[in-house]
């Protein structure tokens, strides 16, 4: 097989978590409840009890589901207003679980934000149609359509002082607009952010406003003067902020400073809360005990909401994995944690001729059938206890077998027209939980099941199956006591001739698929065998074990031919890919590994899960694989091997062309253009050559060349000087460049995120060079002094010699 067909890398295409608590989160004014969006419902969580006491909008029939776009809680804590996919506003009396009013939103598209005035008489709604509408809640009529913002409204807040009569909003253009709610005119226009504005917080004096954004800055605005007082770089995208009242204690601040400053707490992609004093721009305190992990890549999200409760003097952090963690503001100690969803994904199977659907067995008696394109879900009800395993066949992609803790197996068939799956048969022959099932590959005429009752059973299936079949009687053809301990896995060979089982007794066994005659026992693992799989082309069996290894066994010799070591935890699942030339494995430490069978080496490691990866499924074309486990995450991986190779080839070609261009520029003497090109290529040594050529020209050539550079290019140039400065031969050029850049740094024109660390790296070598040059100058002065002092004593001697020569 050509190595070009082998997989080399996968990337995360999508993550899905069907969390019970998710979406938007609001905190009641009394601090007793959290209102959490959950699809088409709003769950009210009692903080003291830690349980959901009621849900608004929850429906049993999913066809009638009306997804919630956004919602908000009024200031009296007795009503909730939500906007739905149907285009309706719904006013809920949440304690009675009743809808008191419905009316149309008039917005052209979904409503993304809802805000209520301090007296709860006026509501503002911001939509994806760039408009903000004001509503009279007494008559439910639209008062004004406020325009000026662009794109989706990201933030919407009323001024807390009712005398101000202002409402503020920002859209995709990141400009904050303030409208007069009596006239609908724009009174305030604040421009300073360059990316999405994520929060607005009003100071108690009514004159100042603080805004945060994904452009990694906090801005303190003077609403009266309509200007920015301070722009504070925070070096992370903030998703939530709140102003700390002066009467509340918090770490890092003295009592005498509270009344003078404006203290803001914010959190975002770094995963922890930081407190800043906005007037001076000082960082007061950084949370050290955060339970929220930082974003894995720049620009990612870690904290999605930061909520403050003044009554309890506490704040809640809502993470991207839908965990809600409540901390005390006084000492930042964790008070409570709420996990949004705790189901484990136990097994995954592709369904449909083109793998259009996936069936998922979770910590539930229902099987979830998702359409991959839209992730819409159908619950397959039938089992009365937790579903443990799923199996499909290459012969019939619409057929599926499931097994559960209710000791039963069930047959499911998906109708191609309606893409709906039905249970067409079931059987109960085991006396304990059925942990694994396998369906025949050539004809789908039989399947095998294994159970905690130590039995292996062979079941027969009708030759013709359809979605219209009902209550098919399942017959067991053969039964054997296969292992003395629990059996974890069963599989059927591609030609339907053999069966293999893996057990907690540390062995795997081969069986004849016709009569379940034992053909051999494979011994070698030091712990229980979790998974067994046949190679699609070779007479080889794969086994994965709790001893952290994967083994390949010869079916003819019944001996181990290869052992793969690299996992640091139990290898729970394994699959052959690339026509048996590669393996993909998952383990208890949350890692997936891609192996080359020929070299027994790990090609790549995929790290996205936080816990055991129980389930692993590979699509028919092997361009996609899906993993799921104890962290409740369903992760879809995409094969990007060809894309990576193509990009690498394009990058190599680009570098060759740029290097040729650089050579041409150097030959032509166009050093300024050559300098820019070397900085773009990030080649410090080539840049040094260009700098030395500019220095040879003399004059102010170097300063003029550096002035023509962009800030990003100057940043790269400064990093290059840290490399040159380590060598005394290049120190002269490095020091001249640093001197030229210092004027921009001192004036504030050049602002670098890691300026302090870069300068700290320059100081030791600069001091060494300064000391060396100083010693050299001292030696030169001493030499000149010595020559000057001995010169008068040499001249008389020369004159005397010349006189004597003349006399002679």
Long-range contacts (C-beta under 8 A, 24 or more apart in sequence): 1-578, 1-579, 1-581, 5-578, 5-579, 5-581, 6-578, 6-581, 6-582, 6-596, 6-603, 6-641, 7-577, 7-578, 7-582, 7-594, 7-603, 7-622, 7-639, 7-641, 8-594, 8-603, 8-604, 8-641, 8-644, 8-645, 9-604, 9-639, 9-640, 9-641, 9-644, 10-594, 10-604, 10-606, 10-625, 10-637, 10-638, 10-639, 10-640, 11-637, 11-638, 11-640, 12-608, 12-635, 12-636, 12-637, 12-638, 13-624, 13-636, 13-637, 13-638, 14-635, 14-636, 15-608, 15-633, 15-634, 15-635, 15-636, 16-370, 16-375, 16-633, 16-634, 16-635, 16-636, 17-321, 17-322, 17-340, 17-341, 17-632, 17-633, 17-634, 18-341, 18-343, 18-368, 18-377, 18-632, 18-634, 19-321, 19-322, 19-340, 19-341, 19-632, 20-52, 20-340, 20-341, 21-45, 21-322, 21-324, 21-338, 21-340, 21-341, 22-322, 22-340, 22-341, 23-68, 24-70, 24-71, 24-305, 25-305, 25-307, 25-316, 25-318, 25-324, 26-71, 26-72, 26-73, 26-307, 27-307, 27-308, 27-309, 27-316, 28-73, 28-77, 29-75, 29-77, 29-311, 30-77, 30-311, 31-309, 31-311, 31-312, 31-314, 33-77, 34-316, 34-324, 34-338, 35-71, 35-73, 35-80, 35-94, 36-324, 36-340, 37-68, 37-70, 37-71, 39-65, 39-67, 39-68, 40-65, 40-66, 40-67, 40-68, 40-84, 41-68, 42-68, 42-71, 42-80, 42-82, 42-92, 42-94, 44-94, 45-338, 47-326, 47-336, 50-336, 50-338, 54-94, 54-97, 56-80, 56-82, 56-92, 56-94, 56-97, 57-82, 57-84, 57-90, 57-92, 62-377, 62-378, 62-379, 69-110, 69-111, 69-112, 70-110, 70-111, 70-112, 70-113, 70-114, 71-114, 72-114, 72-115, 72-116, 74-116, 74-120, 75-116, 75-118, 75-119, 75-120, 76-120, 79-120, 81-114, 81-116, 81-123, 82-114, 83-110, 83-111, 83-114, 83-125, 85-110, 89-125, 89-135, 89-140, 91-137, 101-140, 103-140, 105-133, 106-133, 106-142, 107-131, 107-133, 112-152, 112-153, 112-154, 113-153, 113-154, 113-155, 113-156, 113-169, 114-156, 115-156, 115-157, 115-158, 115-167, 116-158, 117-158, 117-162, 117-181, 118-158, 118-160, 118-162, 119-162, 122-158, 122-181, 124-156, 124-158, 124-167, 124-169, 125-156, 126-153, 126-156, 126-169, 126-171, 127-152, 127-153, 128-152, 128-153, 130-171, 132-156, 132-167, 132-169, 132-177, 132-179, 134-167, 134-181, 134-184, 143-181, 143-184, 144-179, 144-181, 144-184, 145-184, 146-177, 146-179, 146-184, 148-177, 148-179, 148-186, 148-189, 149-173, 149-175, 149-177, 150-175, 154-196, 154-197, 154-198, 155-197, 155-198, 155-199, 155-200, 155-211, 157-200, 157-202, 159-202, 159-206, 160-202, 160-206, 161-202, 161-206, 164-206, 166-223, 168-200, 168-209, 170-197, 170-200, 170-211, 172-196, 174-213, 174-215, 176-200, 176-209, 176-211, 176-221, 178-223, 188-223, 188-226, 189-226, 190-219, 190-221, 190-226, 190-228, 192-217, 192-219, 192-221, 192-228, 192-231, 193-217, 193-219, 195-237, 198-237, 198-238, 198-239, 198-240, 198-241, 198-268, 199-238, 199-239, 199-240, 199-241, 199-242, 199-266, 199-306, 201-241, 201-242, 201-243, 201-264, 202-243, 203-243, 203-262, 204-243, 204-245, 204-246, 208-262, 210-241, 210-243, 210-262, 210-264, 210-278, 212-238, 212-239, 212-240, 212-241, 212-266, 212-268, 213-237, 213-238, 214-238, 214-239, 214-268, 214-299, 218-264, 218-266, 218-276, 218-278, 220-262, 220-278, 220-279, 229-278, 229-279, 230-278, 230-279, 230-281, 232-276, 232-278, 232-281, 233-751, 233-753, 234-266, 234-274, 234-276, 235-753, 236-268, 236-269, 236-270, 237-268, 237-269, 237-299, 237-301, 238-266, 238-267, 238-268, 239-267, 239-268, 239-269, 239-301, 239-303, 239-304, 239-305, 239-306, 240-266, 240-267, 240-268, 240-303, 240-304, 240-305, 240-306, 240-307, 241-265, 241-266, 241-267, 241-306, 242-306, 242-307, 242-308, 242-315, 244-275, 244-329, 245-310, 248-310, 248-313, 248-329, 248-330, 249-329, 249-330, 250-275, 250-285, 250-329, 250-330, 250-332, 251-275, 251-285, 251-330, 251-331, 251-332, 252-284, 252-285, 253-277, 253-284, 253-285, 265-306, 265-308, 265-315, 265-329, 266-306, 267-292, 267-302, 267-303, 267-306, 267-317, 268-301, 268-302, 268-303, 269-294, 269-295, 269-298, 269-299, 269-300, 269-301, 269-302, 269-303, 270-294, 270-295, 270-302, 271-295, 271-302, 271-303, 271-319, 273-306, 273-315, 273-317, 273-327, 273-332, 287-327, 287-332, 288-332, 289-332, 289-333, 289-334, 290-317, 291-323, 291-325, 291-334, 291-337, 292-317, 292-319, 292-323, 292-325, 293-319, 321-631, 321-633, 341-632, 342-632, 343-632, 344-614, 344-629, 344-630, 344-632, 345-614, 345-615, 345-628, 345-629, 345-630, 345-632, 345-633, 345-634, 346-386, 346-387, 346-388, 346-389, 346-614, 346-615, 347-387, 347-388, 347-389, 347-390, 347-614, 347-615, 348-390, 348-615, 348-616, 348-617, 348-626, 348-627, 348-628, 348-634, 349-390, 349-391, 349-392, 349-400, 349-617, 350-392, 350-397, 350-617, 350-619, 350-620, 350-626, 351-392, 351-397, 351-398, 351-400, 351-414, 351-421, 352-397, 352-398, 352-414, 352-419, 353-397, 353-398, 353-416, 354-620, 355-397, 355-619, 355-620, 355-621, 355-624, 356-419, 357-414, 357-419, 357-421, 358-617, 358-626, 359-390, 359-400, 359-402, 359-412, 359-421, 360-615, 360-628, 360-634, 361-387, 361-388, 361-389, 361-390, 361-402, 361-615, 362-387, 365-404, 365-406, 367-402, 367-412, 369-414, 369-421, 371-419, 372-636, 378-420, 378-421, 380-412, 380-421, 380-423, 382-410, 382-423, 382-426, 383-408, 383-410, 385-433, 388-433, 388-434, 388-435, 388-436, 389-434, 389-435, 389-436, 389-437, 390-437, 391-437, 391-438, 391-439, 391-447, 392-439, 393-439, 393-440, 393-441, 393-444, 394-441, 394-620, 395-440, 395-441, 395-442, 395-443, 395-444, 396-444, 396-465, 397-620, 399-439, 399-444, 399-465, 400-439, 401-437, 401-439, 401-447, 402-437, 403-434, 403-435, 403-436, 403-437, 403-449, 404-433, 404-434, 405-433, 405-434, 407-431, 407-432, 407-433, 407-434, 407-451, 408-434, 409-434, 409-437, 409-447, 409-449, 409-459, 409-474, 411-461, 411-465, 411-472, 411-474, 413-465, 413-466, 413-467, 413-469, 414-467, 415-467, 420-467, 421-467, 422-467, 424-465, 424-466, 424-467, 424-469, 424-470, 424-471, 424-472, 425-469, 425-471, 425-472, 425-473, 425-474, 426-471, 426-474, 427-459, 427-473, 427-474, 427-475, 427-476, 429-457, 429-474, 429-476, 429-479, 430-455, 430-457, 431-455, 435-486, 435-487, 435-488, 435-489, 436-487, 436-488, 436-489, 436-490, 437-490, 438-490, 438-491, 438-492, 438-499, 439-492, 440-492, 440-496, 440-513, 441-492, 441-493, 441-494, 441-495, 441-496, 442-494, 442-495, 442-496, 443-496, 446-477, 446-496, 446-513, 447-492, 448-490, 448-492, 448-499, 448-513, 449-490, 450-482, 450-487, 450-488, 450-489, 450-490, 450-501, 451-487, 452-486, 452-487, 454-481, 454-482, 454-483, 454-484, 454-485, 454-486, 454-487, 455-479, 455-480, 455-481, 455-482, 456-480, 456-481, 456-482, 456-487, 456-490, 456-499, 456-501, 456-511, 456-516, 458-499, 458-513, 458-516, 478-515, 478-516, 479-516, 480-511, 480-516, 480-518, 482-509, 482-511, 483-507, 483-509, 485-528, 486-528, 488-528, 488-529, 488-530, 488-531, 489-529, 489-530, 489-531, 489-532, 490-532, 491-532, 491-533, 491-534, 492-534, 493-534, 494-534, 494-536, 498-534, 498-555, 500-532, 500-534, 500-541, 501-532, 502-528, 502-529, 502-530, 502-531, 502-532, 502-543, 503-528, 503-529, 504-528, 504-529, 506-545, 508-532, 508-541, 508-543, 508-553, 510-541, 510-555, 510-558, 520-558, 521-558, 522-553, 522-558, 522-560, 524-551, 524-560, 525-549, 525-551, 527-570, 530-570, 530-571, 530-572, 530-573, 531-571, 531-572, 531-573, 531-574, 533-574, 533-575, 533-576, 534-576, 535-576, 535-580, 536-576, 536-579, 536-580, 537-579, 537-580, 538-580, 540-580, 542-574, 542-576, 542-583, 544-571, 544-572, 544-573, 544-574, 544-585, 545-570, 545-571, 546-570, 546-571, 548-587, 550-574, 550-583, 550-585, 550-595, 552-597, 562-597, 562-600, 563-600, 564-595, 564-600, 564-602, 566-593, 566-595, 566-602, 567-591, 567-593, 569-612, 570-612, 572-612, 572-613, 572-614, 573-613, 573-614, 573-615, 573-616, 574-616, 575-616, 575-617, 575-618, 575-625, 577-618, 577-622, 578-622, 584-616, 584-618, 584-625, 585-616, 586-613, 586-614, 586-615, 586-616, 586-627, 586-629, 587-612, 587-613, 588-612, 588-613, 590-629, 590-631, 592-616, 592-627, 592-637, 606-637, 608-633, 608-635, 609-633, 609-635, 655-681, 662-686, 666-690, 666-693, 671-697, 671-705, 672-705, 672-708, 675-705, 675-709, 676-708, 676-709, 676-713, 679-709, 679-713, 679-716, 679-717, 679-720, 680-713, 682-716, 684-719, 684-720, 684-723, 684-724, 687-717, 687-720, 688-720, 688-724, 688-730, 688-733, 691-733, 691-736, 691-737, 692-733, 695-733, 695-736, 702-736, 702-737, 702-740, 703-740, 706-737, 706-740, 706-741, 711-749, 711-750, 711-751, 714-741, 714-744, 714-750, 715-750, 715-752, 717-741, 718-752, 718-758, 719-758, 721-762, 722-758, 722-761, 722-762, 725-762, 725-765, 725-766, 725-769, 726-765, 728-769, 728-772, 731-765, 731-769, 735-766, 735-769, 738-762, 738-766
